[in-house]
Each structure stands twice: as C-alpha cells, then as structure tokens.
Amino acid sequence: MAGVVLLRASQALTDLSVRLRGNAGRPPALPPGPYLTLVARLPADPVAAVCRDAHAALDGVAAFVYPPHTVHLTVLSLDGLDPEEARRAVLAWAAGRPPVRVATRGVGYSRGSAYLVLDGGRALYEARRALARSLRPRRRGPAAIRDRVAVANFARFRAPLMAGAVERLRRIAVPRTDLDLGEVELVHTDKLLSDSATRALARIALPWSG
C-alpha cells in the first residue's frame, strides 16, 4: 500500500481515551457527515488490548483514540442512497449469508490515522461485491470491489507523527487473530462512528433468517 507503513503485529484495540496537549477529548477536524454506511464493529477482544497499547504509544501526541466499541470496518459506503431503500437491500443481501471472518495482519499508519490491517479473505471480498452489484447504479463510488483487505481505524492524528511516536507504535504487538463478524449495522454516522453522531437504522445478525 503506497504511503502506508505496516507495523509489527500488535495486541488488538482498547479503551484508549484521548490524550491531547491542551485539547483533551477533542477529535481532529473531519467532514461532519452524516454518512450512510454499513459497518461491522470489531469484537472487544482483542480490540481493547490494542487500544490500551496505542494509548501508551501516543501519550503526549496530538491524537484522538477511538473508544473500543467504535472501532469498526466499513463493509460498504451507501452514501447517496435513500435510507429505506438501503435498509431493504441490506436485509436481502444478508439473508442466509454466513458470518464473515477477518484476520488481523498488524498495525498500519498513514499521515492522518493508525489502524488495524485486516484480511477478510474471499468471504469479505464476495460479500462486498455482492452488495455493491445489487445496488448498481444507484450507489455512489466504484462498482468494482477489487480488494479483500480492510482497515479499522483506532486513532486519528491532528498532526504528522514524529519519529518517537512511530517507533512506539512499532513496538505494539498484535497477534494474528481470527475475528468473526456476526453482525452488521446500517448507520447514519460521522467518520468516527461516535456515539453522539450515530443513528442505527438496522442491526442484522449473519446469517439472517428473516
């Protein structure tokens, strides 16, 4: 991935609250949304441990760390669709679909965020592709789904990381862990899936029997 540094495997994501010099608890400026999207929250185990380690690694850095229950992967952006149309499409797509399993592959960072790298294998690829195809041409964004890799942000930076913070992130250990995503949520939300800005339109267990 161009411009992305993959870090050594780490222990998973935690109750990292926020530590900012003089800006405690304030997330970085991001487009406010709301966005219509289908997400899957990652299990608390091992997310809590990764967040705990990231909290220590980013101590003193102008960074917002996600509360563990908001760490998620985006299954598919549905922005631009009528919410009721999207809800019906997601229910039809989910019927009989088995849970998706993703595997942790380490931690990565870009200029603005740190994230878990997840390998969803063929199951995630096929799930995304099937939903995207069912919504053509009404959904915004590319129709083709080309990648089975996903990311789950757990921190956002208000400024580029200095070398010391990067080195501390490198020391976070994330074991290779399989995570079963047994539920998806159709939500109106912001970029952070924050509690105050998120409204759930549907929560659907996989497989969904109707």
N, C-alpha and C positions, 0 to 999 in steps of 0.2 A: 504494500500500500504506500503510494508516494506521499512523502511528507509526514509519515507516521512512524514513530519509533515503537516497536513492540518490546515490551519489557518482560523480565523473567516472570514465570508463573507466580501468582500470589494467592493468598488465602481466602478470599471472597469478600463481599461488601458489607459494612456495619452502620450502627448508629453514629455516623460521622455527623456531628452537627457542623456548624460553620465556625471557622476561626479567621477573622479578618482583622488587620490592624486598624482599629478605629471604625470598622464597618461591620461589626459582628452581626451575623444573621442576614446580611443583605446579599441577595444573589446578583450576578452580573446583569448588565442591561441586555435583554434579549427581546426579539419581537414578541409582543404580548399575546398574540393569538386572539380568540381561541382557535384551535385546530381540531378537526375531526380525524381521529386516528384509531387504529386497532392495535392494542398493546398487550403484552404479556409481562406481568410482574415476575421478577426472579424470586425464587424461594429464599426465605430468610437465612437458611443455612445453605450455602456459605457466605451469602452477601454481607451479613453482619460483621464477619471477621475481616473481610477485605476493607470495609468502611473504617473499621477500627484502626487498621494499619495505615490506611490512607490519611486518617485524621492526624496521626502522629507524623507521617511523612510530610504533610502540608502545614504543620504547625508554623505560624508566623507568616504564611504565604497568603496573598490576597486571593482566596479560593473559597468557593461555595461547595460543600459536600452534601450530596443528596441524603436525606433520611433513607434508611434501608428499604422501607416499604414502597418507596417511589422509584427504585432502580428497576428498569424495565428494558425490554427490547421492543422496537416497533415492528409489528408484523407487516403492516401496510398503512401508508397515509391514505386517508379517504377524503381529504380536504376538497371542497368544491361539490361534494355530493349532498343531496337532500338527506338529512339525518334519518328519516324514516325509511327511505329507500336503502340507505346503507345498512340499517338495522336488519331489514328483511334479507338483504344479500348476505350478510354475515351469518345469520341464522341458517340460511340454506346451505352456505358453504361449510358450516361447522357440522351439519348433520352427518353422523357416523364417522367423522374424521378422528383418527386416533390422536392421543396427546403427542406433542412434538417434544423431542429430546434434543437438548443442545449441550455441547461440551465446552467447558472453559478451556481457553487456549492461552491465557496470560493476560497481561495488562498492557494497554497502549495509551499513547497520549498524542494529542495534536496541539496546535497553538492555543486552542481555547478550552480543551477538556481532557479528562482522563477517563478511561473506560475499560470494561472487560471485553476481551475479544472472545467471541462465541462461534463455535462451528455447529451449525444446525443440520449438516449433512443433507441428504436427499429429501428428508421429510420436510424441513423448513423451506427448502427451495420449491418443492412441489406445492406446499400449502400456500405460499405467497403467490406463485404463478397462477394457481387455480383461481384465487380470489381476484387477482388483477385481471385475468381474462374474463371473468364473469361480469366485470364492471365496465369493460370497454364499450364505447369510447367515452363514457361519462366521467371517469376518474381522471383527475389531473395527474401529470407526471408520466414517466416512461411506462409503457405497457409491458415491456420485456423485463423479466426477472433473471438476472444473469449470475447472481452470487449466492452461495449458501452460507456465507459468513455474515454474522451480525455483530453489532456492538451494543453495549449497555453503559451509558454514561454514569459515572458516580461522582464526578467533580467537574466544576466549571471554574476557569481561571479569569480573573479580572485583568491580568497582565501576563505576559510570557513568563514561563518558569525559568528561574536561574539554575545554574549547574548543580548547586547543592540540593535543590528540591528534586531535580531529575534523578540524582544519584539515590536519594532516599526512596523514591518510587521504585527504582531498580531493585531495591532490597526487599520489596514486598513479595512474599511467596504465595502463589496461587496454585494449589494442587489441581491436576487435571480431574475435573469432576463432571459427571453427567447430571444434568438438571432436567427434570420432567416438567414441562409447561402444560398443566392440565386445565388451565382456564385462560380465556382471552377476555378483554374488556374493550367495548366500543365507547370512546370517551370524547367529550369536548374538553380540551385542556390547553395548558401552555407548554413551553418547551421543557419544563422541569417536572411535569406531572405533579405539580404542587397541590396540596390538599385544598387550598382556598380557591384555586382556579379550575379544578377538575370536577366535571359532572358526568357520571356514568350513565350511558344510555342503555347498555346491556352488558351483563356478565354471563358468559357462556362457558360451561364445562365441556371439555373434549374427552371422549366423544359425547355429542349432544344427541339425545334420543327424541327430542321434540316433546 
